[in-house]
Amino acid sequence: MTRIRILPEILSNQIAAGEVVQRPSSVVKELVENSIDANARRITVEIEQGGKSLIRISDDGCGLDRDEAMLSIERYATSKIFTKEDLFSIASFGFRGEALPSIASVSRFVLVSRTSSSDVGTKVEIAGGKLVKVSDEGAPVGTLVEVRQLFFNTPARRKFLKGDTTEAGHIADTLSGLALGNPDLGFRLFMNKKLVKNFPPGQTLFQRSLAVLGKDVVNKLYPVKGIEQDVRVSGVCSNPLVTRSTSSRIYLFVNNRLVHDRGIVAAIFKGYQGRIMKGRFPMGVFCVQLPFDQVDVNVHPSKREIKFLLPGPVYQAVGAAVETALVAAQENLISYARAQIKSPPTPEQNLEDPIPSMETGTAAPCVYPSEQFINRQFENRQFENREKDQVAQPVLEWGIGGRAGAGENVPAYKNHLPTVLGRDCLSDEQIHSQFSVLGQVMGTYIVAEKENTLVLIDQHAAHERVVYERLKKRYQGLGVQSQELLVPEVLDLGHGEADCLTSIMEKLSDMGLRIEPFGGTTFVIKAVPLLLEERDLKPLVLELIESFMENRVLNESWQDSCLISMACHSALRANKTMTLREMETLLEDLEKCDNPLNCPHGRPTLVSFDGLQLKKLFKRLV
């Protein structure tokens, strides 16, 4: 039997390094955070071969004297906390005192530092956790840390590293995240002696967000602000038209710390609900500020996982702030729905003019939460206090031109597209003085014009939004009205589908879809909601059954998905020819919706092209 014994210090440091130093980007994160804690204003990162052969971090912070430099490489040596009470109110990035000794134990490590009160700096050299040399060194005020040959003494760890390009990409993403969280500081990144990223100091969060998120978000980025009890939310979020297939461009910050938190991500998607398509990810920077004793960052050595003492107010504040920002942005319908045409900037297009300044905030990459997790976090929760923030651009009212005379008969189309109950509608003069309906193309898209703006409307998506909101408002407050079918439709289902339908028939009846058993696995549809057309109803019922079978939960989310399916099956189809009056009526009803710019599935209902974009399309501008 083996005997119990204490591990050698070098081996224990290497074990700790496995948690703190997972790859070169982990080294960059820990060292840059130390520089920020040292009140540095400018931080430079230099790497070679993806950080495998060299990582050098230099800053102009307060620096270390000789005794502090020697003590900093000892485990659990830190200047950030001193008592157990400090552990539950951490205001700094680092506090464990593990990063430097862990990094030094798996690399050839050099630290050079000088304080403003000293004429000479201190140089500490370590190789594989063993102290090699301590000497005086001429150096500017601040600290320089050089990490060479990372994992040279742990080849098993080194072989799991990816290629140089992949590791360099992780470092660039890490530094971009830290730069977003501290827009007032300057950051530079050199790869193989070439400057690849330069974030000048003194920027606003909005300016830094544009630099990190890219040109795709120019004129498509909206300020986010919100307060819920002691929680303050700030940042920026992208237009739902600007999305990615992964969550790599969602950045989260809590008290300026780059973090991962599925609850906050769920809150963000709650704010985007009904505006973004399933499987797509918005872009944005979301910053949460709350008392330090309300969040625990001591969950994992990497300090990326956190726990909130009271998560409810945090998630409510984030979700409400995102939704408020998008609602405010939608007030300018044309700007919000403007299509993106990728081309180089021209002298006529000054990209900096429309960018408003914002207060500084913070951010970090996240993981897309499952539908069950979102439902669990937000079931039966209502967002309140949604006052609209003022947007930088003037409000542009929606209107329709070329209305038929008052004496004309209302077309049959109006019978199955009733006026939606919702926001106060504009006056007749406002509604009918803004847009002119030009016609219909491909039997699917309505073409309208306002001054130098061309607008294309997807008739199916627009009608789907109108019907959905009408169904939802009737279900929530006005009571469901059903219409009996002259000839009930018979459904022959499988045993699993029949069992599932039996369990949800009462809920479907509450929404106006009345189905009754007809013996065995056969059912008959007796009545449908008043707004639904009497089309083939079997595909609709099967879709409702499948949506329930996915989660087996009769919650608010499932009810909403049922209403969406009903609206989709009842909406106008593509290749449906419409008269001018019918198109005008559809646009009038669309404008009265709470969210006229997206169908319930998140697809856009309309896109706009201004004169500049059309000139680019026709190469009038080069």
N, C-alpha and C positions, 0 to 999 in steps of 0.2 A: 504494500500500500504506500502511495506517495505521501510525503509529509507536507503540511501547510507551511508556507513561507511567504515572505514579503517580496513582491516583484522588484527587480532593479529599477532605479529611477528612469534610466533611458528607455527601458521596455514599457514602463507605465506611461511615459510621455508619448511613445509611438502608438500605444493603444488609444490614448486621448486624441492623438492626431487623426485617427481614423474617423472620429466624429466631427472634429473641427475642420480638418483639411481633407476634403474629399477629392478635389481636383485643383488645378491652378487658379480657377476663378474664385475658389474659397479663400485662397491666400490673399488675392487682391481685395476681396470683400473685407476680410478681417483687418488688413493693414490700412486700407482707406478709411474704414470706420475709426481706427485709432487716430488717424490724422485729423478727422473731423472733430473727435473728442478733444484733440490738442489745440482746437481753435485755429486750425489752418485756414487760410483764405485761398490758396492755390495749391493744387495737388497734381503731381505728374506721375503717370504710370508708364513704365517701359517694359516690354516683354520681347522675348525671342523664342522662336520655335513653339509658339502657342503657350509660352510660360513654362515649358519643361526645362529649358536650359537657363533662362533668366527671367526674374521678375524684380523690377526695381521701383520702389515707391519713394518719392521725395515730396516734402511739404515745407511750408514756412510757418509751422506751428510754434508752440512755446518751447519745444525741445526738452531734453533731459540732461541733468548734470551727471557726473561720473557715478555717484552712488545709485541714483535712480536707474541709470542705464544698466548697471550690474544687476540690480534687483528686478528689473523688468523681465529678465529671461528666466526667472524662477517661477515655478508653478504656483498659482493662486496669489501672485503678487499683482495688486491692482490699486489704482488711485480713485476708483469709481465708487466703491462702497466700503463701509467700515463696520456697520452693525447689522443685526438680522432685520431690523426695521427697514434699513436701506434696500434690502433685497425685494421688498414688496412695494417700492416706490422708485423704480429705476428710471432715471432721466437721461442716461448716457447710452451710447451704442454698445460699448464693451463693459464688462463688469466681472467676468469669470476669472480673468487672469490666466487663461489657458492658451490663448492664441499664439503668442510669441514663443514660449517653450515648445509647443506642439509643432510649429513650423520649423523651428531650429533643430528638432530631433529627427527630421526627415529631409534635411537639405544642408547645403553649405551656406551658412547664414552670416550676414554682416550687418551690424547696426552702427550708424554714425549719427551723433546728435550733439547739439550745442544750444545752450540757453543764452538769452540776451545779456545775462549778468556775467557770462564767462568769456574769456578771450580765446579759449581753445576748446575744441570738441572732444568727445570720447568715441573711440572705435572699439567695438566688441566683435570678435570673430568666433564662430562656433561651427563645428563640423559634425553632423550626425548626433547632435545633443551634447558633445564634449567641448568644453571651453578651450579654445586654442590660444587666444591672445587678447589682451586688453591694452590699448595704447592711446596716446593723445593724437589728435588729428585736426588739421585745419579744416573748418567747415562753416558754412553760413548758419544763421539761426534757424532752427528747425530740425527735422529728422529725416534720415535716409535709411531705408531698409532694403538690402539686396539679398535675394533668395536665388541661389544657383543650384542646378542639378537636383530638382525636386524629386523626392523618392529614390535618390541614388542608392540608399542603403536598405530599401524595401522593394526589391525588384518585382515582387508579386503584386504590389500596389501599382507600380509604374506601368506594368503591361496592360492594365485595365483602362489606361487613359486612351482617349480617342486621338484622331489625327490632329496635326498642328492647326489646321484651319478650323476644325470643330472646337478645339479648346480655346482658340483665339476668339471665336464667335461668342462663347460663353463669357469670356472676360469682357468683351465689348458690351454685351447685354447687362452684365453686372454693374459695370461702370455707368452705363446709361441710366440704370435704375437709381443708383446712388446720386447721380447728377440731377435727376428729376426731384429727388427728395430734398436736395439742397441747392436750389437754383441761384442762390446768392453767392455760392462758391464757384471757383474756377477749376475745371478738370481738363487734363490733356492725356491722350493715350497714344503712345508710340508703339508700332509693331515692326520689329526688325529695322529699327532706326528711322521709320517713316511715320509721320504724324497722320493718324487716321481719324481721330475724334478730337474736337476742340470745343469745349463749352466755356465761354468767357464768364467771369464773375459778374455779379450784379444784374442778372436777368430776372424777369418775372417767371412765374410758373407757366404762364401761357406761352411765352417765348421759348422756354426750355422744352415744353411739351411739343411744340412744332418742330424743334430741332431733333427730338428723339422719335416722334411718331411719323415724321416724314411729310412730304408735300401732299399726300393724299388727303390730309385733314385740313388743308388750307381752306378757309371759309366754311368748314364743316365741323368746327370744334366749338362747343358751347360751355360757358362757365357753370360750375356746379357749386351751390352753396346751400347749407341747411343747418338747422339747430334742433336738437331733441334733448331736453334736459341739459346735462353737462357735456353733451356730445356736439362737436362742431365738425361739419363736413365741408370740404372745399375741393377744388380740382377742376377737371375738364372732362367732357364726354363727347364722343363723336356722333355725327349724324348716323342714323340706322342704315343709310345707304353705304356707309364706309365700314366694311366689316372684314374680318379675316376668318380663315378656316380653323385657326387655333387661338388659344388665349394668350399668346406670347406678347400681345400689345395691350394687355390689361395690367396696369401697375397699381399696387395697393401700398399705402403707407399708414401706419398707426403711430402717432407721435413722432413722425419723421423717420420711422424705422421701416425698411423694406420687408414686407411680410407676405405669407400665404395665409388666407383664411377663407374657407369655403362659404361661411355664413355671409361675409361681405359680398362675395361674388354672387351668391344667391340673391342678395338684396339689389345688386346692380341689375341683374336680369329681371327682377321684379319690376324695377323702374322702366325697363325696356319692353315689358310685356305688351304684346300686340303690335310692336313696332319693328321687331327683328325676326327674321326667319329662323326656324329651328335648325341647329347645327352651325349657325354663324355666330361669330364673336365680335362684340363692339371693341372699339379702341378708346383708351382714356386713362386718366390719372385721377385716382380717388384717394383723398387724404382725410384721415380721421384724427381729430385732436380731442383728448379727454384726460381727466386727471390720471397721473401716473399710477396711483394706487388702485385704479379701476381696471388695469390690464396687467396680466402676468406674462412676461417675456422669458421667464426662466423655465421653459418647457423642454427645450432641446438645446444642446451646445451650439448649434448653428444659429439660434435665436431668430429663426424665420417663422416658427410656429408660436402662436400666442393664444391666450385664453382671456375672455372678458368676464369680469365679475357680474355684470348685467348685460348680456348680449342683446336683449330685446330692443332697448333704446338705440343701440348702435345700428342694428340692421334697419330699424324703422327710419332713422335719420338718413342713412345712405340711400335706401330705396326711394324715400320721398324727395330727396334732393335731386336724384337723377330724373325722376318723373317730372318734377317741377321745371328742371332745365330744358327738357325736351318739349314740354307743353309751351313754355315761353318761346322757344325757338320756332315752334310751328306757327306762331302768330304771323310770321313773315312766310307765307306759304310758298311763294315763288323761290325765294332764296333757299329755303329748307329742301325743296324738291329739285333743285337745280342739278342736272346731270353733269357728270365729270367727264371731261375730254382731256386725255393726257397729251400734253404737248409742252414744249419749252416755254418759259415765261417770256412775254413780250413787253416792250416799253409801255404799251397801253395798259398793261395789267400789273399794277404795283401790288405785290403780294403782302406788303407790310401794312398798307393803309387800313384794311378792315380789321386788323388784329387789336382788340382792346387789351388794356393792361389789367392784370389781376393780382391779388395778393398771393404771396408765396404759399406753397403747399407741399405735398409729398406723394409717393407711389411704389408697386411691386408686382411681378408676374403671378398669375393665378391659375387655378385648375377649374375647369367648367364643372359645376355641380350637377348631380343627377336630378331628374325631375322629382323623384321621391324626396330628395333632400330639400329642394325648394318648397315643395308642398308642406313638408314637416315644419319648416322654419316660418312660413307665412300663413298657414291655415288659420282662418278666422281673424286675421290681423288686418286692420284698416289703417291706412296712412292718413294723417291729418295735417293741418297747418300747411297747406300747399299754396301759399301765396306766390304768384308769378313773379320771378325776377325780371328786372328790366333788361331787354336785349339791346345790343348795340345798334341794330339796324331798325329803321322805322317800320311800323306795322303796315302791311299792304292788304287791304280788305279784299275778300273774294267777291266776285260778281259775275253776272252772265249778261252778255249783250245779245241784242236781236230777239227780245222776247216777243212771243205772239201777242196780238191784241187782247184786251181784256174780254172782248166779246166772243172770242173763239172758244170752242169746246175743249175741255180738258181731254187729252188723249187717253186711250185705254191703258197706256203704259203707267199712268199715274195711279191706276187702281191697284196695281200690285207693287208700287213703289211709293208708299205713303210718306208724308212728312215725318221726319224723325224728331221725337221729343228730345230736347237737349239745350244747348246754349241759345241765348237770345239771338234770333236771326237779325240780319241787317235790314234796313229799310229797303223798300222796293227801288228807290233811287240809287242806293248804294249797290244793291245786288246787280242791277241791270245797267250799270254804267262802266264796269271795269273790263269784262271779258267779252269777246265775240266768238261764238262757236262757228268754226269754218266748215266743219263736216266730219266725216268718218272715213278711216282708211283701213283696209284689210278686214272690214267687218268687225273690228275688234277695238280700235283705238279712236277716241274722240280728239279732234284737233281744235284747239282754241288759241286765241291771240290776245295779248295785252301789250300795247305799245311795241317795244322791241323784244318782247318775250314770247316765245312759242311754247305752248303747253300741250303735252300729249297725255291723255287720260285713258287708263285701262278700264273699259266699261264693266268687265266682270269683277275686277277687284273693287271698283267704286261701288257697284251695286251690292256686292257681298258685304262691304263695310256698312252700308245703309241698312240692309236687312238685319245684320247682326246686332247693331245698336238698338234697333227697334225691338227685336226679340228680347234682348237683355233688359231693356227698360220695362217692358211689359212683364217679364218674369219677376223682376225685382220689386216693382211697386204698383203696377196697374192691374195685375191679375191676368192669367192666361186665357186667351180666347181661342177656341178650337172650332174647326169646321168639319162636320160629318162628311164622310166620303159616300157618294151615291152607291159606289160598288166597292165594298171593303176589299183590300188587297190581302191575299193569302201568302203566308211565309212558311216554307218548309225548311227547317233548320236541323243541324246535327244535334246530338245529345248535349255536347258541351255548350254549344251556342244557345240551345233551348234553356238549359239550366241557368246560364248567365242572364238571359233575357228575363226569365222569371224573377230574378233577384232585383232587377232594375226597372221593372214595369211601372211601379208606383212613382218613381222619380221621373220617368219619361212622361207619365200622365200629368205630373205637376208642370211640365214644360209644354203641355198641349198635344203631345204625341200619345194617343190612347191606343194601346194594343191589348188584345184579349186572347187567352188560350182557346184553341179550337180542337183540342184532343191530341195526346201524344206530344210530338215535337212540332206540331203545326200551330201557327198563330195567325190572327187576322188583325190588320190595321183598320181601326174604326174611324179615327179622327186625327187630324194633323193641325198644327198651329195655323192661325188665320193667315199669316204672312207667307206660308209655304204654298208653292204651286203643286198641283196634283200630278206630279211626274212619277216615274218609277221609284217607289219608296223603299224597295228592298235593299239597294246599295246603301242608302242612308242608315237604315236600321243595322245592317251588318257592320258599318263603320262605327256606330255607337257601341255596339257589343264589343268590337275589337279594342276600342279605346278603354273600355272598362276592364277587359281581360288583362291589359298590360299592367295595371297597378292594383286592381281589386279594391279600390277605395272610392267611396261615394262622397267626394269632397267638393269644394268650390271649384277647384281646377278642372275636375271631370265635368261638372255641370257647364262650365264655360266652354270646354271642348265640344260638348254636345251642341250648344248654341252655335258655335262656329261651323260645325258640320252641317247643321240645318241651314244656316245662311249660305254656305257654299253650294249646297245642292239646289237651293232655290234661286240663286243669283242668275243674272243673264249670262248666257254662254258667249264664247267667241263666235265670230262669223254670224252674228245676229244683226241684221240691218235695222238701223234706228232712224226715225225721222228727226228733223231739226228740233222740233218741240220736245220730243222725248229726251234728246241729249241735253237740252236746256234744263228740263225737269230733274234729270239725274244729277247734274252738277249743282243745282239748287239744293237738293236734299243732301248731297255729299257735304256741302259747305256747313250744314247745320250739325254734322256729327261732332262728337267730342274729339275724335282723332281722324280727321278726313284724309290724312296723308298715307295711311297704311291700311291694307285689308287685315282682317283678324288673324291671318297667318303671318303677318309681318311684311308682306310684299308691298312695294310702293303702289299707290293708286295713280299717281301722276308724276311726271318729270318735266322740267322746264329747261329751255335753252335760250340764253340771252343773245343779243346781237353779236357780241364778241366771240361766243362759242360757234355761232353759225359761220362767221368769217373764217375761223380756223378750219372748220370742216371743209369749206370751199377754197381753202388755201389763199384767201385774200390777205391773211396775215402769215408771215413766215418768220 
